[in-house]
Amino acid sequence: MRHTSYRKEKLPELLKRLAAEFIEREWNFSSLITVTGAHISSNQQSVDILYTVLPESEENAVKKFLDLNKRVFMSFVDTHARIGRMPEVKFTLDVGEKNRQRIEEISNQ
C-alpha cells in the first residue's frame, strides 16, 4: 500500500519535470511551452500532462508536435528514470491555466 501511494504522489511530479526537459530539448520553435501539471489516473495506468503555449496561435502546432512525439517522450522517460511500468501518456492543453491568466489580465486593466 505504501509503495502505491508513494508512486501516486511522486510519479506525476517526476513526469512533469521530465516532460519539461523533453520539450526544452526537442522543441525548436519560437513559441514558449510550459508544463503546468501532471495528473495520474486512480488506477495509475494513464497520466495527463498539462501544458500552456505562448503565443496561443501556436497551440495547434504544439499539439501536433506532442502527439507525434509521445512515444519518443516515453522512451526519454525510460532512459532518464526508473519508474517500472510506464502509464499511457496524454498531453492536454491546460485550459484552467489559460482562463486564470485571462482573469488576471482583465483584472489588471
The first five atom37 places (N, CA, C, CB, O) and aatype in JSON, in Angstrom:
{
  "aatype": [12, 1, 8, 16, 15, 18, 1, 11, 6, 11, 10, 14, 6, 10, 10, 11, 1, 10, 0, 0, 6, 13, 9, 6, 1, 6, 17, 2, 13, 15, 15, 10, 9, 16, 19, 16, 7, 0, 8, 9, 15, 15, 2, 5, 5, 15, 19, 3, 9, 10, 18, 16, 19, 10, 14, 6, 15, 6, 6, 2, 0, 19, 11, 11, 13, 10, 3, 10, 2, 11, 1, 19, 13, 12, 15, 13, 19, 3, 16, 8, 0, 1, 9, 7, 1, 12, 14, 6, 19, 11, 13, 16, 10, 3, 19, 7, 6, 11, 2, 1, 5, 1, 9, 6, 6, 9, 15, 2, 5],
  "atom_mask": [
    [1, 1, 1, 1, 1],
    [1, 1, 1, 1, 1],
    [1, 1, 1, 1, 1],
    [1, 1, 1, 1, 1],
    [1, 1, 1, 1, 1],
    [1, 1, 1, 1, 1],
    [1, 1, 1, 1, 1],
    [1, 1, 1, 1, 1],
    [1, 1, 1, 1, 1],
    [1, 1, 1, 1, 1],
    [1, 1, 1, 1, 1],
    [1, 1, 1, 1, 1],
    [1, 1, 1, 1, 1],
    [1, 1, 1, 1, 1],
    [1, 1, 1, 1, 1],
    [1, 1, 1, 1, 1],
    [1, 1, 1, 1, 1],
    [1, 1, 1, 1, 1],
    [1, 1, 1, 1, 1],
    [1, 1, 1, 1, 1],
    [1, 1, 1, 1, 1],
    [1, 1, 1, 1, 1],
    [1, 1, 1, 1, 1],
    [1, 1, 1, 1, 1],
    [1, 1, 1, 1, 1],
    [1, 1, 1, 1, 1],
    [1, 1, 1, 1, 1],
    [1, 1, 1, 1, 1],
    [1, 1, 1, 1, 1],
    [1, 1, 1, 1, 1],
    [1, 1, 1, 1, 1],
    [1, 1, 1, 1, 1],
    [1, 1, 1, 1, 1],
    [1, 1, 1, 1, 1],
    [1, 1, 1, 1, 1],
    [1, 1, 1, 1, 1],
    [1, 1, 1, 0, 1],
    [1, 1, 1, 1, 1],
    [1, 1, 1, 1, 1],
    [1, 1, 1, 1, 1],
    [1, 1, 1, 1, 1],
    [1, 1, 1, 1, 1],
    [1, 1, 1, 1, 1],
    [1, 1, 1, 1, 1],
    [1, 1, 1, 1, 1],
    [1, 1, 1, 1, 1],
    [1, 1, 1, 1, 1],
    [1, 1, 1, 1, 1],
    [1, 1, 1, 1, 1],
    [1, 1, 1, 1, 1],
    [1, 1, 1, 1, 1],
    [1, 1, 1, 1, 1],
    [1, 1, 1, 1, 1],
    [1, 1, 1, 1, 1],
    [1, 1, 1, 1, 1],
    [1, 1, 1, 1, 1],
    [1, 1, 1, 1, 1],
    [1, 1, 1, 1, 1],
    [1, 1, 1, 1, 1],
    [1, 1, 1, 1, 1],
    [1, 1, 1, 1, 1],
    [1, 1, 1, 1, 1],
    [1, 1, 1, 1, 1],
    [1, 1, 1, 1, 1],
    [1, 1, 1, 1, 1],
    [1, 1, 1, 1, 1],
    [1, 1, 1, 1, 1],
    [1, 1, 1, 1, 1],
    [1, 1, 1, 1, 1],
    [1, 1, 1, 1, 1],
    [1, 1, 1, 1, 1],
    [1, 1, 1, 1, 1],
    [1, 1, 1, 1, 1],
    [1, 1, 1, 1, 1],
    [1, 1, 1, 1, 1],
    [1, 1, 1, 1, 1],
    [1, 1, 1, 1, 1],
    [1, 1, 1, 1, 1],
    [1, 1, 1, 1, 1],
    [1, 1, 1, 1, 1],
    [1, 1, 1, 1, 1],
    [1, 1, 1, 1, 1],
    [1, 1, 1, 1, 1],
    [1, 1, 1, 0, 1],
    [1, 1, 1, 1, 1],
    [1, 1, 1, 1, 1],
    [1, 1, 1, 1, 1],
    [1, 1, 1, 1, 1],
    [1, 1, 1, 1, 1],
    [1, 1, 1, 1, 1],
    [1, 1, 1, 1, 1],
    [1, 1, 1, 1, 1],
    [1, 1, 1, 1, 1],
    [1, 1, 1, 1, 1],
    [1, 1, 1, 1, 1],
    [1, 1, 1, 0, 1],
    [1, 1, 1, 1, 1],
    [1, 1, 1, 1, 1],
    [1, 1, 1, 1, 1],
    [1, 1, 1, 1, 1],
    [1, 1, 1, 1, 1],
    [1, 1, 1, 1, 1],
    [1, 1, 1, 1, 1],
    [1, 1, 1, 1, 1],
    [1, 1, 1, 1, 1],
    [1, 1, 1, 1, 1],
    [1, 1, 1, 1, 1],
    [1, 1, 1, 1, 1],
    [1, 1, 1, 1, 1]
  ],
  "atom_positions": [
    [[0.82, -1.19, 0.0], [0.0, 0.0, 0.0], [0.87, 1.26, 0.0], [-0.94, -0.01, 1.21], [0.59, 2.22, -0.72]],
    [[1.91, 1.25, 0.8], [2.76, 2.44, 0.87], [3.44, 2.72, -0.47], [3.82, 2.27, 1.97], [3.55, 3.87, -0.88]],
    [[3.9, 1.66, -1.16], [4.53, 1.83, -2.46], [3.54, 2.47, -3.44], [5.03, 0.47, -3.01], [3.93, 3.35, -4.22]],
    [[2.29, 2.05, -3.41], [1.28, 2.58, -4.31], [1.05, 4.06, -4.06], [-0.02, 1.82, -4.16], [1.01, 4.84, -5.02]],
    [[0.9, 4.47, -2.81], [0.65, 5.87, -2.52], [1.9, 6.72, -2.84], [0.24, 6.05, -1.05], [1.77, 7.85, -3.32]],
    [[3.08, 6.2, -2.57], [4.31, 6.92, -2.9], [4.38, 7.15, -4.4], [5.55, 6.14, -2.4], [4.67, 8.25, -4.86]],
    [[4.12, 6.09, -5.16], [4.16, 6.19, -6.61], [3.12, 7.2, -7.11], [3.9, 4.81, -7.26], [3.4, 8.0, -8.0]],
    [[1.95, 7.17, -6.54], [0.88, 8.06, -6.97], [1.21, 9.51, -6.65], [-0.44, 7.67, -6.31], [0.79, 10.41, -7.38]],
    [[1.96, 9.76, -5.59], [2.35, 11.11, -5.21], [3.55, 11.61, -6.01], [2.66, 11.17, -3.72], [3.56, 12.75, -6.48]],
    [[4.55, 10.76, -6.17], [5.82, 11.19, -6.77], [5.85, 11.1, -8.29], [6.94, 10.37, -6.21], [6.51, 11.91, -8.94]],
    [[5.15, 10.13, -8.87], [5.21, 9.92, -10.31], [4.73, 11.13, -11.11], [4.39, 8.72, -10.68], [5.4, 11.5, -12.08]],
    [[3.62, 11.77, -10.75], [3.21, 12.95, -11.53], [4.26, 14.06, -11.54], [1.91, 13.51, -10.98], [4.51, 14.66, -12.59]],
    [[4.88, 14.34, -10.41], [5.92, 15.38, -10.35], [7.12, 15.0, -11.21], [6.36, 15.62, -8.91], [7.67, 15.85, -11.92]],
    [[7.52, 13.74, -11.15], [8.64, 13.28, -11.96], [8.32, 13.42, -13.45], [8.97, 11.82, -11.63], [9.15, 13.91, -14.21]],
    [[7.13, 12.99, -13.86], [6.76, 13.08, -15.27], [6.6, 14.52, -15.73], [5.46, 12.31, -15.52], [6.9, 14.85, -16.88]],
    [[6.13, 15.39, -14.85], [6.03, 16.82, -15.18], [7.42, 17.38, -15.46], [5.35, 17.61, -14.02], [7.63, 18.08, -16.46]],
    [[8.37, 17.08, -14.59], [9.74, 17.57, -14.76], [10.38, 17.01, -16.03], [10.6, 17.2, -13.53], [11.02, 17.74, -16.78]],
    [[10.19, 15.72, -16.27], [10.78, 15.1, -17.46], [10.12, 15.62, -18.74], [10.64, 13.58, -17.38], [10.8, 15.77, -19.76]],
    [[8.83, 15.89, -18.7], [8.15, 16.46, -19.87], [8.72, 17.83, -20.19], [6.62, 16.55, -19.64], [8.96, 18.16, -21.35]],
    [[8.95, 18.64, -19.16], [9.53, 19.97, -19.37], [10.93, 19.85, -19.97], [9.59, 20.75, -18.03], [11.27, 20.6, -20.89]],
    [[11.74, 18.93, -19.47], [13.09, 18.72, -20.02], [13.02, 18.25, -21.47], [13.87, 17.7, -19.17], [13.77, 18.74, -22.32]],
    [[12.14, 17.31, -21.74], [12.0, 16.77, -23.09], [11.6, 17.86, -24.08], [10.96, 15.64, -23.11], [12.19, 17.99, -25.15]],
    [[10.61, 18.65, -23.71], [10.14, 19.72, -24.59], [11.24, 20.75, -24.81], [8.88, 20.39, -24.01], [11.42, 21.24, -25.93]],
    [[11.96, 21.09, -23.76], [13.05, 22.06, -23.89], [14.1, 21.56, -24.88], [13.7, 22.33, -22.52], [14.64, 22.36, -25.65]],
    [[14.4, 20.27, -24.86], [15.4, 19.7, -25.77], [14.9, 19.56, -27.2], [15.84, 18.35, -25.27], [15.64, 19.8, -28.15]],
    [[13.64, 19.18, -27.35], [13.13, 18.79, -28.67], [12.39, 19.89, -29.42], [12.23, 17.64, -28.52], [12.37, 19.88, -30.65]],
    [[11.78, 20.83, -28.73], [11.0, 21.88, -29.38], [11.95, 23.01, -29.77], [9.86, 22.41, -28.45], [12.61, 23.59, -28.91]],
    [[12.0, 23.31, -31.05], [12.97, 24.3, -31.5], [12.31, 25.47, -32.23], [14.0, 23.65, -32.41], [12.91, 26.08, -33.12]],
    [[11.09, 25.78, -31.85], [10.4, 26.91, -32.47], [10.33, 28.06, -31.48], [8.98, 26.5, -32.93], [10.75, 27.93, -30.33]],
    [[9.8, 29.17, -31.93], [9.86, 30.38, -31.11], [8.79, 30.45, -30.02], [9.72, 31.58, -31.98], [8.87, 31.32, -29.15]],
    [[7.81, 29.56, -30.04], [6.79, 29.63, -29.0], [7.3, 29.03, -27.69], [5.51, 28.89, -29.46], [8.22, 28.22, -27.66]],
    [[6.66, 29.47, -26.61], [7.02, 29.02, -25.27], [6.01, 27.98, -24.81], [7.08, 30.21, -24.28], [4.81, 28.24, -24.8]],
    [[6.5, 26.81, -24.43], [5.64, 25.75, -23.9], [6.0, 25.59, -22.43], [5.82, 24.39, -24.69], [7.17, 25.4, -22.08]],
    [[4.98, 25.66, -21.57], [5.18, 25.48, -20.14], [4.38, 24.28, -19.67], [4.79, 26.75, -19.36], [3.17, 24.23, -19.88]],
    [[5.04, 23.33, -19.04], [4.35, 22.19, -18.46], [3.83, 22.64, -17.1], [5.3, 20.92, -18.33], [4.61, 23.01, -16.22]],
    [[2.5, 22.61, -16.94], [1.88, 23.15, -15.74], [1.45, 22.1, -14.72], [0.69, 23.97, -16.12], [1.16, 22.43, -13.57]],
    [[1.4, 20.86, -15.13], [0.99, 19.83, -14.19], [0.96, 18.45, -14.81], [0.0, 0.0, 0.0], [1.11, 18.3, -16.03]],
    [[0.76, 17.46, -13.97], [0.6, 16.07, -14.42], [-0.34, 15.39, -13.43], [1.99, 15.32, -14.51], [-0.16, 15.48, -12.22]],
    [[-1.33, 14.72, -13.98], [-2.32, 14.03, -13.14], [-2.36, 12.57, -13.55], [-3.72, 14.68, -13.27], [-2.55, 12.24, -14.72]],
    [[-2.19, 11.7, -12.57], [-2.21, 10.26, -12.84], [-3.6, 9.73, -12.49], [-1.1, 9.52, -12.02], [-4.23, 10.16, -11.52]],
    [[-4.07, 8.78, -13.28], [-5.39, 8.2, -13.04], [-5.37, 7.37, -11.75], [-5.84, 7.32, -14.24], [-4.31, 6.98, -11.26]],
    [[-6.54, 7.12, -11.23], [-6.63, 6.38, -9.96], [-6.06, 4.97, -10.08], [-8.08, 6.32, -9.48], [-5.55, 4.43, -9.1]],
    [[-6.15, 4.37, -11.27], [-5.59, 3.03, -11.45], [-4.13, 3.08, -11.91], [-6.41, 2.25, -12.47], [-3.51, 2.04, -12.15]],
    [[-3.57, 4.28, -12.01], [-2.17, 4.53, -12.37], [-1.78, 3.98, -13.74], [-1.27, 3.93, -11.33], [-0.62, 3.68, -13.99]],
    [[-2.76, 3.86, -14.62], [-2.47, 3.34, -15.96], [-2.36, 4.44, -17.01], [-3.54, 2.37, -16.36], [-1.96, 4.17, -18.14]],
    [[-2.71, 5.67, -16.64], [-2.56, 6.78, -17.58], [-2.19, 8.05, -16.81], [-3.87, 6.99, -18.39], [-2.51, 8.22, -15.64]],
    [[-1.51, 8.92, -17.52], [-1.12, 10.21, -16.94], [-1.46, 11.3, -17.96], [0.4, 10.23, -16.56], [-1.21, 11.15, -19.15]],
    [[-2.02, 12.37, -17.46], [-2.39, 13.52, -18.26], [-1.38, 14.63, -17.95], [-3.86, 13.98, -17.97], [-1.33, 15.12, -16.82]],
    [[-0.59, 15.02, -18.94], [0.41, 16.07, -18.74], [-0.16, 17.37, -19.32], [1.77, 15.7, -19.42], [-0.47, 17.45, -20.51]],
    [[-0.29, 18.37, -18.45], [-0.9, 19.64, -18.83], [0.17, 20.65, -19.23], [-1.75, 20.2, -17.68], [1.25, 20.7, -18.66]],
    [[-0.17, 21.46, -20.24], [0.79, 22.46, -20.72], [0.05, 23.7, -21.22], [1.67, 21.87, -21.84], [-1.14, 23.65, -21.52]],
    [[0.79, 24.8, -21.31], [0.29, 26.02, -21.93], [1.25, 26.44, -23.02], [0.11, 27.16, -20.88], [2.41, 26.01, -23.04]],
    [[0.77, 27.27, -23.94], [1.57, 27.71, -25.09], [1.41, 29.21, -25.27], [1.16, 26.95, -26.38], [0.3, 29.73, -25.24]],
    [[2.52, 29.89, -25.46], [2.52, 31.3, -25.84], [3.38, 31.48, -27.07], [3.04, 32.19, -24.68], [4.5, 30.98, -27.08]],
    [[2.94, 32.14, -28.09], [1.62, 32.71, -28.24], [0.57, 31.63, -28.5], [1.62, 33.74, -29.37], [0.88, 30.53, -28.96]],
    [[-0.67, 31.96, -28.2], [-1.76, 30.99, -28.35], [-1.92, 30.51, -29.78], [-3.05, 31.6, -27.87], [-2.42, 29.4, -30.01]],
    [[-1.52, 31.31, -30.75], [-1.64, 30.93, -32.16], [-0.82, 29.69, -32.5], [-1.2, 32.08, -33.04], [-1.04, 29.08, -33.55]],
    [[0.11, 29.3, -31.62], [0.95, 28.13, -31.85], [0.41, 26.85, -31.21], [2.34, 28.39, -31.34], [1.04, 25.8, -31.29]],
    [[-0.76, 26.93, -30.56], [-1.29, 25.77, -29.83], [-1.47, 24.54, -30.71], [-2.61, 26.13, -29.21], [-1.15, 23.43, -30.29]],
    [[-1.98, 24.72, -31.94], [-2.19, 23.56, -32.82], [-0.87, 22.91, -33.22], [-2.95, 23.99, -34.07], [-0.76, 21.69, -33.26]],
    [[0.13, 23.73, -33.52], [1.45, 23.19, -33.89], [2.06, 22.41, -32.73], [2.39, 24.33, -34.32], [2.65, 21.35, -32.94]],
    [[1.92, 22.94, -31.52], [2.46, 22.27, -30.34], [1.72, 20.96, -30.09], [2.36, 23.18, -29.1], [2.35, 19.94, -29.79]],
    [[0.4, 20.98, -30.22], [-0.4, 19.76, -30.04], [0.05, 18.67, -31.0], [-1.91, 20.06, -30.24], [0.23, 17.51, -30.61]],
    [[0.25, 19.03, -32.25], [0.73, 18.06, -33.25], [2.1, 17.52, -32.87], [0.78, 18.71, -34.66], [2.34, 16.32, -32.92]],
    [[3.0, 18.42, -32.48], [4.34, 18.02, -32.07], [4.29, 17.02, -30.92], [5.17, 19.24, -31.67], [4.94, 15.97, -30.97]],
    [[3.51, 17.33, -29.88], [3.44, 16.46, -28.7], [2.8, 15.12, -29.04], [2.66, 17.15, -27.58], [3.26, 14.07, -28.58]],
    [[1.74, 15.14, -29.84], [1.09, 13.89, -30.22], [2.02, 13.01, -31.05], [-0.2, 14.17, -31.0], [2.08, 11.79, -30.86]],
    [[2.75, 13.62, -31.99], [3.67, 12.86, -32.84], [4.87, 12.32, -32.07], [4.15, 13.72, -33.98], [5.45, 11.31, -32.46]],
    [[5.25, 12.99, -30.99], [6.44, 12.61, -30.24], [6.15, 11.93, -28.91], [7.28, 13.82, -29.99], [7.02, 11.84, -28.05]],
    [[4.94, 11.45, -28.73], [4.56, 10.81, -27.47], [5.42, 9.59, -27.18], [3.08, 10.41, -27.5], [5.88, 9.4, -26.05]],
    [[5.65, 8.76, -28.17], [6.48, 7.56, -27.99], [7.94, 7.94, -27.72], [6.39, 6.63, -29.23], [8.61, 7.29, -26.92]],
    [[8.41, 8.97, -28.38], [9.78, 9.45, -28.15], [9.9, 9.94, -26.7], [10.16, 10.58, -29.15], [10.91, 9.69, -26.04]],
    [[8.87, 10.65, -26.22], [8.87, 11.1, -24.84], [8.9, 9.91, -23.88], [7.63, 11.98, -24.57], [9.65, 9.92, -22.91]],
    [[8.1, 8.9, -24.16], [8.06, 7.72, -23.29], [9.43, 7.04, -23.25], [6.98, 6.73, -23.76], [9.86, 6.55, -22.2]],
    [[10.11, 7.01, -24.38], [11.46, 6.46, -24.43], [12.43, 7.34, -23.64], [11.94, 6.33, -25.89], [13.31, 6.83, -22.94]],
    [[12.27, 8.65, -23.73], [13.07, 9.61, -22.97], [12.9, 9.35, -21.48], [12.67, 11.06, -23.32], [13.89, 9.32, -20.73]],
    [[11.67, 9.16, -21.04], [11.39, 8.87, -19.63], [12.07, 7.57, -19.23], [9.88, 8.79, -19.36], [12.66, 7.47, -18.16]],
    [[11.97, 6.58, -20.09], [12.55, 5.27, -19.79], [14.07, 5.35, -19.58], [12.23, 4.3, -20.92], [14.62, 4.61, -18.76]],
    [[14.73, 6.23, -20.31], [16.18, 6.34, -20.17], [16.6, 7.27, -19.03], [16.78, 6.83, -21.47], [17.76, 7.23, -18.6]],
    [[15.69, 8.12, -18.53], [16.03, 9.09, -17.5], [15.44, 8.79, -16.13], [15.59, 10.43, -17.93], [15.73, 9.49, -15.16]],
    [[14.62, 7.77, -16.03], [14.01, 7.44, -14.74], [13.66, 5.95, -14.7], [12.74, 8.31, -14.49], [13.37, 5.33, -15.73]],
    [[13.7, 5.42, -13.52], [13.31, 4.02, -13.33], [11.94, 4.01, -12.63], [14.39, 3.22, -12.49], [11.85, 4.07, -11.41]],
    [[10.9, 3.94, -13.44], [9.56, 4.03, -12.86], [8.78, 2.73, -13.0], [8.79, 5.15, -13.51], [7.62, 2.65, -12.59]],
    [[9.4, 1.72, -13.57], [8.66, 0.46, -13.76], [7.73, 0.6, -14.95], [0.0, 0.0, 0.0], [8.12, 1.1, -16.0]],
    [[6.52, 0.14, -14.77], [5.54, 0.18, -15.86], [5.14, 1.63, -16.16], [4.3, -0.67, -15.5], [4.66, 2.34, -15.28]],
    [[5.35, 2.03, -17.39], [5.05, 3.4, -17.82], [3.56, 3.53, -18.1], [5.88, 3.78, -19.07], [3.01, 2.75, -18.88]],
    [[2.89, 4.5, -17.47], [1.48, 4.73, -17.78], [1.33, 5.32, -19.19], [0.85, 5.68, -16.74], [2.28, 5.9, -19.72]],
    [[0.18, 5.17, -19.77], [-0.12, 5.77, -21.07], [-0.12, 7.29, -20.89], [-1.5, 5.27, -21.63], [-0.72, 7.8, -19.94]],
    [[0.54, 8.0, -21.78], [0.7, 9.45, -21.66], [-0.28, 10.17, -22.59], [2.15, 9.87, -21.98], [-0.47, 9.78, -23.74]],
    [[-0.89, 11.22, -22.05], [-1.75, 12.09, -22.85], [-1.34, 13.52, -22.54], [-3.27, 11.84, -22.54], [-1.3, 13.93, -21.38]],
    [[-1.04, 14.29, -23.59], [-0.73, 15.71, -23.42], [-2.01, 16.51, -23.63], [0.39, 16.16, -24.41], [-2.71, 16.32, -24.62]],
    [[-2.31, 17.42, -22.69], [-3.56, 18.19, -22.73], [-3.27, 19.66, -22.48], [-4.57, 17.66, -21.71], [-2.56, 20.01, -21.54]],
    [[-3.84, 20.51, -23.32], [-3.72, 21.95, -23.11], [-4.41, 22.31, -21.8], [-4.34, 22.73, -24.3], [-5.54, 21.91, -21.56]],
    [[-3.72, 23.06, -20.96], [-4.24, 23.44, -19.64], [-5.17, 24.64, -19.78], [-3.08, 23.77, -18.66], [-4.74, 25.79, -19.68]],
    [[-6.44, 24.35, -20.02], [-7.44, 25.4, -20.22], [-7.67, 26.18, -18.93], [-8.75, 24.8, -20.72], [-7.9, 27.38, -18.98]],
    [[-7.61, 25.51, -17.79], [-7.78, 26.19, -16.5], [-6.73, 27.26, -16.3], [0.0, 0.0, 0.0], [-7.04, 28.35, -15.82]],
    [[-5.5, 26.97, -16.65], [-4.42, 27.95, -16.52], [-4.64, 29.11, -17.49], [-3.05, 27.29, -16.76], [-4.4, 30.27, -17.14]],
    [[-5.08, 28.8, -18.71], [-5.37, 29.86, -19.68], [-6.45, 30.79, -19.14], [-5.82, 29.26, -21.03], [-6.33, 32.01, -19.25]],
    [[-7.49, 30.22, -18.56], [-8.58, 31.03, -18.0], [-8.09, 31.87, -16.83], [-9.74, 30.13, -17.56], [-8.48, 33.03, -16.7]],
    [[-7.25, 31.3, -15.98], [-6.71, 32.04, -14.85], [-5.9, 33.24, -15.34], [-5.83, 31.12, -13.97], [-6.0, 34.34, -14.8]],
    [[-5.09, 33.02, -16.39], [-4.28, 34.11, -16.94], [-5.15, 35.21, -17.53], [-3.31, 33.57, -18.0], [-4.85, 36.39, -17.39]],
    [[-6.24, 34.82, -18.2], [-7.14, 35.82, -18.77], [-7.79, 36.65, -17.67], [-8.22, 35.14, -19.62], [-7.9, 37.87, -17.79]],
    [[-8.23, 36.0, -16.61], [-8.86, 36.72, -15.5], [-7.86, 37.7, -14.89], [-9.36, 35.73, -14.42], [-8.21, 38.85, -14.59]],
    [[-6.63, 37.25, -14.71], [-5.59, 38.12, -14.16], [-5.34, 39.31, -15.08], [-4.28, 37.35, -13.94], [-5.19, 40.44, -14.61]],
    [[-5.31, 39.06, -16.38], [-5.08, 40.1, -17.36], [-6.21, 41.14, -17.32], [-4.96, 39.49, -18.78], [-5.96, 42.35, -17.35]],
    [[-7.44, 40.67, -17.24], [-8.6, 41.56, -17.19], [-8.6, 42.38, -15.91], [-9.9, 40.77, -17.3], [-8.88, 43.58, -15.94]],
    [[-8.28, 41.75, -14.8], [-8.31, 42.46, -13.52], [-7.18, 43.48, -13.41], [-8.21, 41.47, -12.37], [-7.27, 44.4, -12.58]],
    [[-6.13, 43.36, -14.21], [-5.03, 44.32, -14.17], [-5.25, 45.51, -15.08], [-3.74, 43.64, -14.54], [-4.42, 46.42, -15.12]],
    [[-6.34, 45.52, -15.81], [-6.6, 46.62, -16.76], [-7.22, 47.81, -16.07], [-7.5, 46.16, -17.88], [-7.5, 48.82, -16.72]]
  ]
}
